[in-house]
Amino acid sequence: MSVVIVGGNECMAGKYESICREHGYKAKVFTKEHGSLKKKLGTPDLLILFISTVSHKMVLSVTQEAKKNSVPVARIHTSSATALRTALAEHARAV
């Protein structure tokens, strides 16, 4: 299963990936927008948005792309490790 994480803290990117591996997910982390994210997203099983660290424009473009590909989106206000673990656990229960 794959996850794309948009936003969060740059120093936590490695930690986000290791948390996802612990839950059985392969993760791509984009803490900042480097070029067009639409082409880089692909079709993951879950898209996680850390709302507090992402611009409104970036949220709109990413959610539109996720909607086109029928990808579930988890919007999280804090970019903490605990919030990520909770979102992954909830997605695992839903699947």
C-alpha positions as CSV (number, residue, x, y, z in Angstrom):
1,M,0.0,0.0,0.0
2,S,1.2,3.5,-0.8
3,V,0.8,6.9,0.9
4,V,1.6,10.4,-0.3
5,I,2.3,13.0,2.4
6,V,2.0,16.6,1.4
7,G,3.3,19.2,3.9
8,G,4.8,18.7,7.2
9,N,8.2,19.6,8.5
10,E,11.3,19.1,6.4
11,C,13.3,17.7,9.3
12,M,10.6,15.1,10.0
13,A,10.4,13.7,6.4
14,G,12.5,10.7,7.3
15,K,10.5,10.1,10.4
16,Y,7.3,10.2,8.4
17,E,8.6,7.5,6.0
18,S,9.7,5.3,8.9
19,I,6.3,5.6,10.6
20,C,4.6,4.6,7.3
21,R,6.9,1.6,6.9
22,E,6.0,0.5,10.5
23,H,2.3,0.4,9.4
24,G,3.1,-1.4,6.1
25,Y,2.9,1.6,3.7
26,K,5.4,2.9,1.2
27,A,5.5,6.7,1.4
28,K,6.4,9.6,-0.8
29,V,6.8,12.9,1.2
30,F,6.6,16.3,-0.3
31,T,7.2,19.0,2.3
32,K,7.5,21.8,-0.2
33,E,6.2,22.2,-3.8
34,H,9.1,21.6,-6.2
35,G,7.5,22.0,-9.6
36,S,4.1,20.5,-10.4
37,L,3.0,18.0,-7.7
38,K,0.1,16.8,-10.0
39,K,2.6,14.7,-12.1
40,K,4.4,13.3,-9.1
41,L,1.4,12.2,-7.0
42,G,0.4,9.1,-9.0
43,T,-2.4,7.0,-7.6
44,P,-1.7,6.2,-3.9
45,D,-4.0,4.4,-1.6
46,L,-4.1,7.4,0.7
47,L,-3.2,11.1,0.4
48,I,-2.3,12.8,3.7
49,L,-2.4,16.6,3.9
50,F,-0.8,18.4,6.8
51,I,-3.0,21.5,6.5
52,S,-1.1,23.9,8.8
53,T,2.1,23.8,6.7
54,V,0.7,23.9,3.2
55,S,-0.5,26.8,1.2
56,H,-4.2,27.1,0.2
57,K,-3.3,26.9,-3.5
58,M,-1.3,23.7,-3.0
59,V,-4.2,22.1,-1.0
60,L,-6.6,22.9,-3.8
61,S,-4.4,21.5,-6.6
62,V,-3.6,18.3,-4.7
63,T,-7.2,17.6,-3.7
64,Q,-8.5,18.2,-7.2
65,E,-5.9,15.7,-8.5
66,A,-6.9,13.2,-5.8
67,K,-10.6,13.6,-6.6
68,K,-9.9,12.8,-10.3
69,N,-8.1,9.6,-9.4
70,S,-10.6,8.6,-6.6
71,V,-7.9,8.8,-3.9
72,P,-9.0,9.2,-0.3
73,V,-7.7,12.3,1.4
74,A,-6.9,12.7,5.1
75,R,-6.6,16.3,6.2
76,I,-4.6,16.7,9.4
77,H,-4.0,20.1,11.1
78,T,-0.9,19.2,13.0
79,S,2.2,17.7,11.4
80,S,3.1,15.5,14.3
81,A,4.2,11.9,14.3
82,T,1.2,11.0,16.5
83,A,-1.3,12.5,14.1
84,L,0.3,10.6,11.2
85,R,0.1,7.3,13.2
86,T,-3.6,8.0,13.9
87,A,-4.4,8.7,10.3
88,L,-2.7,5.5,9.1
89,A,-4.5,3.4,11.8
90,E,-7.9,4.8,10.8
91,H,-7.2,4.2,7.1
92,A,-6.1,0.6,7.9
93,R,-9.4,0.0,9.8
94,A,-11.4,1.4,6.9
95,V,-9.8,-0.9,4.4
